[in-house]
Structures are given as C-alpha cells and as structure tokens.
Amino acid sequence: MLEITLHQAEKRYNHQQIFSNLTATLQSGQGTAILGCNGSGKSTLLQMIASAIMPTAGTVSYRLKGVEIRPEHAFRLMSIAAPYIELIEDFTLTEMVCFHRRLKPLMRNMSTAELIKICYLTENADKPIRYFSSGMKQRLKLALAILSDTPALLLDEPVSNLDSQGIEWFADLISKNSPDRLIVVSSNSIEAEYKFCTHTIQLEDYKKPTKSQAINQY
C-alpha cells in the first residue's frame, strides 16, 4: 500500500502563484484526475507528486506499507509518461525498451519483444525512434510507463497524439494493468484520459483570486 499525502501544498514561480493550500491523500487502488485548463498548473502538480520539484510551502510525504519514504527516493516507486519526457531518438525501439528495463523492471517479467508486440510495433523493432510518428512515440511512452512494475503511475495528458484506435488501445492497457496501483492523470478535461478515475482535483479550487478579482466580488 502506497500513500502520498499533500498538506497545504503551494507552488510559486517568482511572484506568480500556481496553486495554494492543496491538501489531498492519494492511495493505492485509487485513480485521481488533476483537471484544469491549459496553464493552470496540472503538470506542475504532477511533477510535485513525482518528487521532481518541491513545494514552495506545505509538504508532500510518501509512505509505503506504513514506512516513510524520503522524497529523494520516491522516484523509484513511480513510472511516468508526459509530453516533456523525451525518448532517446537515436535508439532503436528494441534498444529503448532494453534501456528502460535497466531502470524500471517490467510487470510479470515481461520481455522486450512482448512489450513491443503490445504496442503493435513489432515490424519497427529495429527502426530508430526518430523515424516514428507522434502516435507511435506516444504508444511507446505509455506502454513503458503503464507496464513498469511500480506501485504508482503518473500520466500527463495520455491521449495526446493518439487517434481513436490509439485511445481504445490506451483504455484497454490501463484497465488491464491498473488494479491496486496509485494512479494520477492530468487532463484538460478530456474524459477518455481519466474516465477510470474515482477522484478529482480541480486546480481552480486552489487558486487565490487576484486583487482585481477580489474587488469585483464586492
């Protein structure tokens, strides 16, 4: 059982507040969607949960089976797919999957060939990733994250660059590999990305009004 707790978490960049006073508990077996418009701070919050960035105020804590995990070690518990995480484009597909497996083992001792088959990319196993379409790259990113043997799965706008068949593929892959995991999805309110989630965080609820907005309330 993994538990991630945010307590009055706040993030600022210079004088710009992204969100504040955000308190939430994320647990294994629970899917949570971070919802908001473009620029609202969804990716920032996801990276904070991943321990990639620290809160300006408040805390983010991690407990695995009741044992506290230091934030600098929390990355071992998580796999992530996001637009800002790049694949190594000089690698062939086979080389990329093998490299990933050295960092994060795959579920059920899955082989490199099996993961490639799940992505419907067997015929491209020896092709450099730089020649892949955006949809092929997105399927690979998602498969590497979803099929990694980690208790937490973080997905940032997962259906971006996917066509209708790709979205169905994503839905099937996540449904088969999500039980008992802590899952967080950031989305621009595209239901296909988070319809399996049972909890939501609306970022607009954690933004202080600007001075002009506060004046207009009176």
Buried (B, 14 or more C-beta within 10 A) or exposed (E): EBBBBBBEBBBEEEEEBBBBBBEBEBBBEBBBBBBBEEEBBBBBBBBBBBBBBEBBEBEBBBBBEEEEBEBEEBBEBBBBBBEEEEBEEEBBBBBBBEEBBEEBBBEEEBEBEBBBEBBBBEEBBEBBBEEBEEBBBBBBBBBBBBBBEBBBBBBBBBBBBBEEEBBEBBBEBBEEBBEEBBBBBBBEEBEBBBEBBEBBBEBEEBBEEEEEEEEEEE
